[in-house]
């Protein structure tokens, strides 16, 4: 199996972010994790998102023993209780080693990315990454075709480019087609707004599998689904044999398509990573 040493300074950090909830960022994080395994690069999983009473995020519940949970950030009440206005910033110091070491996929909550950006600017993380020869960040910005999709992506990309919270190798805008097709004006609008940046666009095809609602309802990872047979899916998802059979074929075909799209991005075979921000 190929080795992570193909990256001179270590495997880049991969972040899956969205401007709003329900865009598909956790689904993308799972697909990237599967692709990293297929590419022979041993990535770790992290989540910077809200957790439930069990202490697990959405990604953490899918991979309960494999995800490092950073939570959603420090609340204003914590800063007041500690009488320390820096508490929200200090909270994110724990995620710092992830950026310096690389090799992790971070699923970042929609209401969390702004706190990480503020932390990165305050802690001068971009400069520190450069001095420490950190592998940089591949930033995946996920959105569905909705009324404010262009404005939302513009805001997200602008904050990262202008504030420079960390070193970015590439910005990949993921067009999740589950919300419908995207008009050509979407890409044109973003490219026009950032003419000096090389933005990459990735199409995430909608998955129409009948078992998708059951997958979401029972909280089963895509990796578990594609690695199961019909009998196991019947037990995992509480569906009948025929639904399991058809659904398994549909999910496997969809994941295979996603793997082909991700391979075209050349994420796990690059010989170098070049920072753009």
Secondary structure, DSSP 8 states (H G I E B T S, - for coil): ---GGGSTT---EEEEEESSTTSSHHHHHHHHHHHHHHTT---EEEEES---TTS--HHHHHSTTTEEE--S---HHHHHHTT-TTHHHHHGGGGHHHHHH--EEEEE-TTTHHHHHHHHHHTTHHHHHHHTT---EEEEEEEES-TTHHHHHHHHHHHHHHH--S-EEEEEEEEEGGG----HHHHHHHHHHTTTS-EEEEEE-----TTHHHHHHHT--HHHHHT--HHHHHHHHT--HHHHHHHHHHHHHHHHHHHHHHHTTT-SS-S------
